[in-house]
Amino acid sequence: MGLAFPKKDLLYIFERFYRVDKRRNRASEGSGLGLAIVKKIVEAHEQQISVQSDTQSGTIFSFQLPVWKKEIASSTKKHQPNKNSLS
């Protein structure tokens, strides 16, 4: 668990370049891109990320990613060039 976010900031923490503490220096303390990148990755897998935050228990981020099974037969086949092709 991490430190708690103020409730007013929870709507914005996944936006690019958003930082809760405006006094922090971007060069040494982050650019505000981390959570935006995480959200894009999770959404690319057609999933959602959620956040729960309060001063008593801190912050919890939750998400799920799908597990894909590869077909062994198709992944082990080598590409055979077509002998009739010009390439």
TORFI-299272 format. One record per atom (N, C-alpha, C, O, CB): atom name; x, z, y. Coordinates in steps of 0.001 Angstrom, whole numbers, padded with zeros to 6 digits. Glycine has a CB too. Layout:
BEGIN
<CA,<X,Z,Y>>
...
END
This chain:
BEGIN
<N,<000827,000000,-001181>>
<CA,<000000,000000,000000>>
<C,<000870,000000,001244>>
<O,<001953,000585,001275>>
<CB,<-000940,001198,-000001>>
<N,<000368,-000667,002256>>
<CA,<001099,-000737,003509>>
<C,<000434,000115,004581>>
<O,<-000559,000798,004332>>
<CB,<001207,-002181,003977>>
<N,<000995,000060,005755>>
<CA,<000425,000785,006888>>
<C,<-000936,000214,007248>>
<O,<-001229,-000949,006972>>
<CB,<001366,000726,008101>>
<N,<-001762,001048,007866>>
<CA,<-003110,000610,008236>>
<C,<-003073,-000316,009445>>
<O,<-002258,-000147,010352>>
<CB,<-004005,001820,008528>>
<N,<-003975,-001300,009440>>
<CA,<-004187,-002178,010590>>
<C,<-005371,-001646,011384>>
<O,<-006339,-001173,010788>>
<CB,<-004430,-003659,010143>>
<N,<-005322,-001710,012708>>
<CA,<-006509,-001361,013489>>
<C,<-007660,-002312,013146>>
<O,<-007438,-003507,012950>>
<CB,<-006197,-001410,015011>>
<N,<-008879,-001791,013072>>
<CA,<-010040,-002610,012702>>
<C,<-010187,-003838,013591>>
<O,<-010577,-004903,013112>>
<CB,<-011311,-001777,012771>>
<N,<-009882,-003705,014876>>
<CA,<-010041,-004839,015802>>
<C,<-009093,-005997,015466>>
<O,<-009352,-007137,015853>>
<CB,<-009798,-004377,017243>>
<N,<-008014,-005719,014759>>
<CA,<-007035,-006751,014418>>
<C,<-007309,-007435,013083>>
<O,<-006736,-008492,012815>>
<CB,<-005665,-006152,014391>>
<N,<-008159,-006870,012246>>
<CA,<-008387,-007419,010909>>
<C,<-008919,-008848,010934>>
<O,<-008652,-009619,010013>>
<CB,<-009351,-006540,010155>>
<N,<-009659,-009209,011964>>
<CA,<-010183,-010571,012069>>
<C,<-009096,-011602,012342>>
<O,<-009299,-012793,012109>>
<CB,<-011223,-010638,013159>>
<N,<-007960,-011160,012829>>
<CA,<-006928,-012081,013312>>
<C,<-005636,-012080,012501>>
<O,<-004774,-012923,012747>>
<CB,<-006604,-011752,014719>>
<N,<-005469,-011178,011555>>
<CA,<-004159,-011019,010910>>
<C,<-003726,-012222,010082>>
<O,<-002544,-012347,009764>>
<CB,<-004178,-009809,010034>>
<N,<-004655,-013113,009723>>
<CA,<-004290,-014306,008961>>
<C,<-004043,-015517,009861>>
<O,<-003775,-016609,009361>>
<CB,<-005380,-014630,007955>>
<N,<-004127,-015340,011167>>
<CA,<-003863,-016444,012092>>
<C,<-002359,-016587,012313>>
<O,<-001620,-015603,012335>>
<CB,<-004591,-016217,013444>>
<N,<-001926,-017836,012476>>
<CA,<-000497,-018084,012725>>
<C,<-000053,-017403,014005>>
<O,<-000757,-017421,015015>>
<CB,<-000209,-019593,012806>>
<N,<001120,-016807,013946>>
<CA,<001804,-016165,015070>>
<C,<001118,-014900,015576>>
<O,<001511,-014366,016613>>
<CB,<001926,-017136,016196>>
<N,<000095,-014407,014864>>
<CA,<-000562,-013174,015302>>
<C,<000261,-011977,014858>>
<O,<000657,-011872,013697>>
<CB,<-002006,-013082,014741>>
<N,<000507,-011093,015781>>
<CA,<001211,-009846,015481>>
<C,<000400,-008694,016041>>
<O,<-000022,-008727,017197>>
<CB,<002658,-009847,016070>>
<N,<000180,-007671,015219>>
<CA,<-000611,-006516,015645>>
<C,<000106,-005790,016775>>
<O,<-000507,-005454,017788>>
<CB,<-000868,-005555,014460>>
<N,<001387,-005549,016607>>
<CA,<002176,-004857,017624>>
<C,<002839,-005895,018522>>
<O,<003843,-006500,018146>>
<CB,<003242,-003922,016973>>
<N,<002282,-006093,019695>>
<CA,<002785,-007130,020624>>
<C,<004170,-006807,021175>>
<O,<004843,-007685,021714>>
<CB,<001814,-007304,021786>>
<N,<004595,-005561,021043>>
<CA,<005906,-005161,021570>>
<C,<007045,-005574,020640>>
<O,<008209,-005522,021037>>
<CB,<005944,-003651,021791>>
<N,<006727,-005985,019402>>
<CA,<007777,-006347,018446>>
<C,<008452,-007652,018846>>
<O,<007819,-008554,019394>>
<CB,<007198,-006468,017031>>
<N,<009723,-007733,018566>>
<CA,<010544,-008883,018909>>
<C,<010452,-009917,017784>>
<O,<010732,-009589,016630>>
<CB,<012021,-008457,019156>>
<N,<010073,-011138,018091>>
<CA,<009956,-012189,017065>>
<C,<011282,-012500,016387>>
<O,<011314,-012826,015201>>
<CB,<009402,-013456,017683>>
<N,<012365,-012401,017127>>
<CA,<013669,-012755,016555>>
<C,<014100,-011773,015470>>
<O,<014733,-012179,014495>>
<CB,<014727,-012805,017652>>
<N,<013773,-010505,015615>>
<CA,<014256,-009521,014656>>
<C,<013163,-008890,013805>>
<O,<013472,-008215,012823>>
<CB,<014987,-008452,015375>>
<N,<011891,-009088,014153>>
<CA,<010829,-008378,013434>>
<C,<009696,-009275,012987>>
<O,<008557,-008816,012889>>
<CB,<010279,-007290,014292>>
<N,<009963,-010508,012721>>
<CA,<008940,-011388,012168>>
<C,<008302,-012294,013194>>
<O,<008277,-011998,014388>>
<CB,<007885,-010581,011512>>
<N,<007783,-013413,012697>>
<CA,<007202,-014422,013581>>
<C,<005684,-014426,013557>>
<O,<005058,-015133,014346>>
<CB,<007709,-015782,013206>>
<N,<005078,-013646,012662>>
<CA,<003637,-013669,012547>>
<C,<003127,-014806,011681>>
<O,<001962,-015189,011787>>
<CB,<003030,-013761,013899>>
<N,<003976,-015349,010830>>
<CA,<003573,-016457,009966>>
<C,<003284,-016037,008526>>
<O,<002585,-016757,007814>>
<CB,<004640,-017506,009968>>
<N,<003793,-014913,008086>>
<CA,<003721,-014522,006684>>
<C,<002322,-014524,006096>>
<O,<002086,-015172,005076>>
<CB,<004302,-013181,006526>>
<N,<001390,-013815,006713>>
<CA,<000036,-013745,006163>>
<C,<-000693,-015073,006284>>
<O,<-001533,-015387,005441>>
<CB,<-000759,-012658,006863>>
<N,<-000395,-015854,007303>>
<CA,<-001007,-017181,007434>>
<C,<-000553,-018088,006291>>
<O,<-001352,-018856,005755>>
<CB,<-000647,-017816,008800>>
<N,<000715,-018004,005920>>
<CA,<001246,-018805,004815>>
<C,<000620,-018351,003496>>
<O,<000209,-019182,002686>>
<CB,<002793,-018694,004748>>
<N,<000547,-017053,003282>>
<CA,<-000068,-016527,002061>>
<C,<-001509,-017005,001938>>
<O,<-001938,-017421,000861>>
<CB,<-000017,-014988,002048>>
<N,<-002252,-016949,003033>>
<CA,<-003650,-017380,003000>>
<C,<-003759,-018866,002640>>
<O,<-004625,-019245,001852>>
<CB,<-004324,-017113,004361>>
<N,<-002898,-019700,003201>>
<CA,<-002921,-021141,002896>>
<C,<-002605,-021401,001421>>
<O,<-003226,-022262,000798>>
<CB,<-001912,-021895,003789>>
<N,<-001658,-020673,000869>>
<CA,<-001315,-020843,-000545>>
<C,<-002496,-020450,-001433>>
<O,<-002846,-021170,-002369>>
<CB,<-000070,-020003,-000907>>
<N,<-003100,-019314,-001134>>
<CA,<-004245,-018850,-001921>>
<C,<-005406,-019841,-001801>>
<O,<-006051,-020159,-002800>>
<CB,<-004689,-017437,-001457>>
<N,<-005675,-020328,-000594>>
<CA,<-006763,-021291,-000388>>
<C,<-006461,-022635,-001061>>
<O,<-007385,-023326,-001490>>
<CB,<-007005,-021502,001113>>
<N,<-005197,-023009,-001157>>
<CA,<-004835,-024254,-001839>>
<C,<-005200,-024194,-003321>>
<O,<-005392,-025226,-003964>>
<CB,<-003333,-024535,-001676>>
<N,<-005292,-022996,-003847>>
<CA,<-005716,-022797,-005235>>
<C,<-007216,-022510,-005323>>
<O,<-007712,-022028,-006341>>
<CB,<-004925,-021647,-005872>>
<N,<-007924,-022815,-004241>>
<CA,<-009371,-022636,-004140>>
<C,<-009794,-021195,-004420>>
<O,<-010785,-020942,-005106>>
<CB,<-010079,-023574,-005102>>
<N,<-009025,-020267,-003878>>
<CA,<-009305,-018837,-004016>>
<C,<-009398,-018216,-002628>>
<O,<-009201,-018897,-001622>>
<CB,<-008208,-018127,-004868>>
<N,<-009699,-016926,-002577>>
<CA,<-009801,-016209,-001316>>
<C,<-008898,-014987,-001354>>
<O,<-008598,-014450,-002420>>
<CB,<-011261,-015800,-001030>>
<N,<-008470,-014558,-000177>>
<CA,<-007697,-013327,-000041>>
<C,<-008538,-012364,000785>>
<O,<-009215,-012771,001729>>
<CB,<-006287,-013587,000626>>
<N,<-008492,-011095,000426>>
<CA,<-009243,-010094,001180>>
<C,<-008303,-008958,001563>>
<O,<-007238,-008780,000972>>
<CB,<-010454,-009559,000355>>
<N,<-008719,-008206,002554>>
<CA,<-007913,-007076,003025>>
<C,<-008825,-005876,003254>>
<O,<-009925,-006003,003793>>
<CB,<-007140,-007442,004332>>
<N,<-008350,-004724,002837>>
<CA,<-009018,-003455,003105>>
<C,<-007995,-002582,003807>>
<O,<-006861,-002452,003344>>
<CB,<-009568,-002773,001780>>
<N,<-008387,-001989,004914>>
<CA,<-007427,-001194,005664>>
<C,<-008126,-000023,006338>>
<O,<-009132,-000195,007027>>
<CB,<-006703,-002057,006704>>
<N,<-007576,001175,006130>>
<CA,<-008029,002343,006879>>
<C,<-006873,003326,007009>>
<O,<-005900,003267,006257>>
<CB,<-009253,003013,006188>>
<N,<-006996,004219,007963>>
<CA,<-005877,005116,008282>>
<C,<-005582,006114,007174>>
<O,<-004471,006640,007111>>
<CB,<-006166,005863,009558>>
<N,<-006535,006388,006306>>
<CA,<-006323,007349,005221>>
<C,<-005555,006744,004045>>
<O,<-004630,007363,003519>>
<CB,<-007658,007883,004735>>
<N,<-005941,005533,003635>>
<CA,<-005330,004965,002424>>
<C,<-004397,003791,002687>>
<O,<-003782,003282,001750>>
<CB,<-006402,004525,001484>>
<N,<-004275,003350,003926>>
<CA,<-003384,002237,004239>>
<C,<-004069,000896,004070>>
<O,<-005283,000786,004244>>
<CB,<-002155,002292,003368>>
<N,<-003286,-000134,003730>>
<CA,<-003798,-001504,003624>>
<C,<-003568,-002044,002226>>
<O,<-002502,-001863,001639>>
<CB,<-003130,-002421,004664>>
<N,<-004598,-002717,001699>>
<CA,<-004511,-003361,000399>>
<C,<-004966,-004802,000550>>
<O,<-006063,-005062,001044>>
<CB,<-005364,-002609,-000665>>
<N,<-004126,-005741,000126>>
<CA,<-004478,-007158,000083>>
<C,<-004796,-007505,-001367>>
<O,<-004093,-007080,-002283>>
<CB,<-003318,-008064,000651>>
<N,<-005858,-008280,-001569>>
<CA,<-006261,-008664,-002920>>
<C,<-006518,-010159,-002981>>
<O,<-007107,-010739,-002068>>
<CB,<-007514,-007886,-003360>>
<N,<-006066,-010783,-004078>>
<CA,<-006364,-012186,-004336>>
<C,<-006155,-012459,-005813>>
<O,<-005521,-011675,-006519>>
<CB,<-005480,-013124,-003466>>
<N,<-006692,-013572,-006270>>
<CA,<-006497,-014012,-007638>>
<C,<-006021,-015452,-007601>>
<O,<-006400,-016219,-006716>>
<CB,<-007801,-013866,-008477>>
<N,<-005200,-015811,-008555>>
<CA,<-004777,-017196,-008711>>
<C,<-005134,-017639,-010123>>
<O,<-005010,-016858,-011067>>
<CB,<-003245,-017362,-008434>>
<N,<-005574,-018882,-010277>>
<CA,<-005944,-019352,-011614>>
<C,<-004717,-019562,-012497>>
<O,<-003617,-019819,-012008>>
<CB,<-006739,-020653,-011515>>
<N,<-004925,-019450,-013784>>
<CA,<-003877,-019722,-014765>>
<C,<-004217,-021051,-015424>>
<O,<-005327,-021243,-015922>>
<CB,<-003753,-018561,-015833>>
<N,<-003262,-021957,-015422>>
<CA,<-003476,-023285,-015994>>
<C,<-002709,-023394,-017293>>
<O,<-001559,-022963,-017373>>
<CB,<-003043,-024399,-015011>>
<N,<-003335,-023967,-018319>>
<CA,<-002664,-024210,-019594>>
<C,<-002261,-025671,-019652>>
<O,<-003072,-026555,-019374>>
<CB,<-003578,-023836,-020801>>
<N,<-001024,-025924,-020007>>
<CA,<-000554,-027297,-020164>>
<C,<-000786,-027745,-021591>>
<O,<-000664,-026961,-022533>>
<CB,<000939,-027422,-019789>>
<N,<-001114,-028988,-021735>>
<CA,<-001205,-029545,-023075>>
<C,<000205,-029855,-023540>>
<O,<000928,-030606,-022886>>
<CB,<-002109,-030819,-023111>>
<N,<000592,-029286,-024652>>
<CA,<001954,-029442,-025144>>
<C,<002268,-030904,-025454>>
<O,<003355,-031388,-025137>>
<CB,<002167,-028583,-026387>>
<N,<001341,-031593,-026060>>
<CA,<001599,-032986,-026446>>
<C,<001866,-033862,-025230>>
<O,<002781,-034686,-025259>>
<CB,<000416,-033546,-027237>>
<N,<001096,-033705,-024170>>
<CA,<001276,-034567,-023001>>
<C,<002511,-034196,-022195>>
<O,<003101,-035063,-021551>>
<CB,<000053,-034499,-022113>>
<N,<002912,-032952,-022213>>
<CA,<004073,-032548,-021421>>
<C,<005388,-032857,-022125>>
<O,<006438,-032866,-021481>>
<CB,<003999,-031069,-021108>>
<N,<005355,-033109,-023432>>
<CA,<006602,-033385,-024143>>
<C,<006867,-034873,-024332>>
<O,<007951,-035257,-024771>>
<CB,<006581,-032710,-025483>>
<N,<005895,-035709,-024007>>
<CA,<006104,-037151,-024146>>
<C,<007078,-037639,-023078>>
<O,<006950,-037291,-021904>>
<CB,<004760,-037915,-024044>>
<N,<008024,-038425,-023482>>
<CA,<008966,-039037,-022544>>
<C,<008382,-040352,-022048>>
<O,<007668,-041049,-022769>>
<CB,<010358,-039264,-023210>>
<N,<008700,-040671,-020812>>
<CA,<008245,-041940,-020254>>
<C,<009024,-043073,-020906>>
<O,<010253,-043111,-020847>>
<CB,<008418,-041969,-018708>>
<N,<008307,-043979,-021519>>
<CA,<008924,-045135,-022157>>
<C,<008739,-046346,-021239>>
<O,<007601,-046728,-020966>>
<CB,<008306,-045397,-023576>>
<N,<009810,-046952,-020761>>
<CA,<009654,-048109,-019889>>
<C,<009014,-049278,-020646>>
<O,<009257,-049480,-021836>>
<CB,<011017,-048529,-019311>>
<N,<008212,-050016,-019940>>
<CA,<007559,-051200,-020522>>
<C,<008593,-052316,-020579>>
<O,<009146,-052703,-019550>>
<CB,<006291,-051641,-019684>>
<N,<008858,-052836,-021777>>
<CA,<009874,-053860,-021942>>
<C,<009473,-055177,-021279>>
<O,<010322,-056032,-021028>>
<CB,<010145,-054083,-023415>>
<N,<008189,-055339,-020998>>
<CA,<007709,-056576,-020357>>
<C,<007730,-056468,-018833>>
<O,<007459,-057452,-018145>>
<CB,<006287,-056904,-020831>>
<N,<008042,-055305,-018305>>
<CA,<008015,-055154,-016851>>
<C,<009296,-055706,-016228>>
<O,<010321,-055834,-016897>>
<CB,<007830,-053675,-016467>>
<N,<009222,-056025,-014955>>
<CA,<010368,-056582,-014237>>
<C,<011288,-055506,-013684>>
<O,<012418,-055809,-013302>>
<CB,<009892,-057467,-013111>>
<N,<010849,-054290,-013631>>
<CA,<011646,-053239,-013011>>
<C,<012675,-052624,-013886>>
<O,<013398,-051727,-013451>>
<CB,<010786,-052198,-012531>>
END
